[in-house]
Amino acid sequence: MERGVSSRSIYQHPARYSQHTVEVAERMMERGAEVRMPTDGSDRMLTYGWKAAVVSAQGDSAHALAAYEPNLVCLHGVLL
């Protein structure tokens, strides 16, 4: 980040319980990174170019939702 690269990371809910992951996230935030750890325990989420999101159906790895609407890509106040 010292070279002008930005970093935005979203960790899955269980990352809150890994002391090592929390420490890494804190160090990254001290350097200007944006880090989010949603509290709702959502399943896997993938984003593409901040314009689309794919969210797996909870408890069902065979189904997913694709969202292209910018207002939907922002979920529970956390920019995906």
C-alpha positions in Angstrom: 0.0 0.0 0.0 3.0 2.2 0.4 3.2 2.1 -3.4 -0.3 3.4 -3.9 -2.1 0.0 -4.2 -5.4 -0.2 -2.5 -6.7 -3.3 -0.7 -10.3 -4.2 0.2 -10.8 -7.5 1.9 -13.9 -9.3 3.2 -13.3 -12.2 5.6 -15.9 -14.9 6.3 -17.6 -14.8 9.7 -15.4 -17.6 11.3 -12.3 -15.4 10.7 -13.3 -13.4 13.8 -12.2 -16.4 15.9 -8.7 -16.7 14.4 -6.3 -14.5 16.4 -3.7 -14.6 13.6 -6.3 -13.5 11.0 -7.5 -10.6 13.2 -3.9 -9.5 13.8 -3.2 -9.5 10.0 -6.4 -7.6 9.3 -5.4 -5.0 12.0 -2.0 -4.5 10.5 -3.5 -4.1 7.0 -6.0 -1.5 8.3 -3.2 0.5 10.0 -1.7 0.8 6.5 -5.0 2.0 5.0 -6.6 -1.2 3.8 -10.4 -1.6 4.1 -11.3 -4.8 5.9 -14.8 -6.1 6.6 -16.0 -9.1 8.6 -19.7 -9.5 8.3 -21.5 -10.6 11.5 -24.3 -12.5 9.8 -22.4 -15.6 9.0 -23.3 -15.5 5.3 -21.9 -18.2 3.0 -19.3 -17.6 0.3 -19.5 -14.3 -1.7 -17.5 -13.4 -4.8 -17.4 -10.0 -6.4 -16.2 -9.0 -9.9 -15.0 -5.4 -10.5 -17.3 -4.0 -7.8 -20.1 -4.4 -10.3 -21.4 -7.9 -9.7 -21.7 -10.3 -6.8 -22.3 -14.0 -6.6 -23.7 -15.3 -3.3 -24.1 -19.0 -2.6 -27.4 -20.2 -1.2 -27.0 -20.8 2.5 -26.3 -24.4 3.2 -26.6 -25.3 -0.5 -23.4 -25.4 -2.6 -25.3 -26.3 -5.8 -27.2 -22.9 -6.0 -26.2 -19.3 -6.0 -27.6 -15.8 -6.7 -25.9 -13.4 -9.2 -26.5 -9.7 -8.5 -25.6 -6.9 -11.0 -27.6 -4.1 -9.4 -25.1 -1.8 -7.6 -27.6 -1.3 -4.7 -27.7 -5.1 -4.2 -24.0 -5.5 -4.4 -23.8 -3.5 -1.2 -25.2 -6.1 1.3 -26.0 -5.2 4.9 -23.9 -2.0 4.7 -20.8 -3.9 3.6 -19.6 -3.1 0.2 -18.9 -6.4 -1.5 
